[in-house]
Amino acid sequence: MKAWTAPLLLALAALALPWLVTQPAQQNLLILALMAAQLGVAWNIVGGYAGQVSLGHAAFFGIGAYTSTMLLLAWGLNPWAGALAGGAVAVAVGLLIGWPCFRLKGHYFTMATIAVAEIVQTLFNNWEPAGAAVGLTIPMTQTGLAAMVFDGKLPYYYLALGLLVFSMGVCVALEKSHVGYYLRAIKDEPDAARSLGVNLTRYKLVALALSSFLCALGGTLYAQKELYIDPGSVLSTGLSIKMALAAILGGVGTLWGPLVGAVALTAIEEGSRALLGGSGRGTDLIVYASLIIAIAVWQPGGLVGWVRALKLKRLQRQAAERAEREQAA
């Protein structure tokens, strides 16, 4: 029962929070934090559990956003169905590019993912049916849950929260399955896993398929929330870095790490925006790079790992004090 106490309290707080924070700008900030957490959870499947550091996940996010939007504008397809279609397209693209990329190791794989994302962004920048560099606008001809278009921020908050819970549920199921054990083996001891008969490429592709599908769902939600997309907003390298940083900052390879990291990252972004203003181009990337360096040097386990280390030290200190009291008695 104690294991469910903290998640239950967190869920109740998340459900009640938008009723306490009533300003639209503040509610929008909460939505962005939830969406960043969901994308961090999606990235964590590949980067955390499988240990394959990708900096091109914005391609899947953008594919999801563009697929659902183009289907809606061209044929009036419901965005809920468009989200599934975008997820399917993202999975197909992920499997197509993952097969050759997973034959690379370390920083070569990371460089390949950046190159793929840049190619996808360039294609959409020059693809006229997708609006090219101008982008696409979703008209507000219909509103409501079926159209996934709302007048206020509150429904988007609960949609983002639901998508985050669903993504975390996928990770919980993955952790408890044999696939999760294989992915952790691939991350920690790939040669040993291969010697035991684990097909490394196959299970990396499974992780990438799950990750790309969840990223695409997040892209559809973003498109429906903003009612406008362009290559710069849904396919940028900065977005890929932000996905990775949310998981890295919170604790890569952990369930709660991306959520903690996204909250901290959103707070840092808003703080830097308040101090530096919104005119400094590239400031966010400088902050991201500084955070990555700091985490790599001082706290590789992220915020979750830091909290666990503090808890372990406290338990060790209590055990030592108890042993001293027993000896003194």
Secondary structure, DSSP 8 states (H G I E B T S, - for coil): -HHHHHHHHHHHHHHHHHHH---HHHHHHHHHHHHHHHHHHHHHIIIIIS----S-THHHHHHHHHHHHHHHHHH---HHHHHHHHHHHHHHHHHHHHHHHTTS-THHHHHHHHHHHHHHHHHHHT-GGGTGGG-EE---S--BTTTTB-SSSHHHHHHHHHHHHHHHHHHHHHHHSHHHHHHHHHHH-HHHHHHTT--HHHHHHHHHHHHHHHHHHHHHHHHHHHSEE-HHHHS-HHHHHHHHHHHHHH-TTSSSHHHHHHHHHHHHHHHHHHHH-S--TTHHHHHHHHHHHHHHHH-TTHHHHHHHHHHHHHHHHHHHHHHHHHHH-
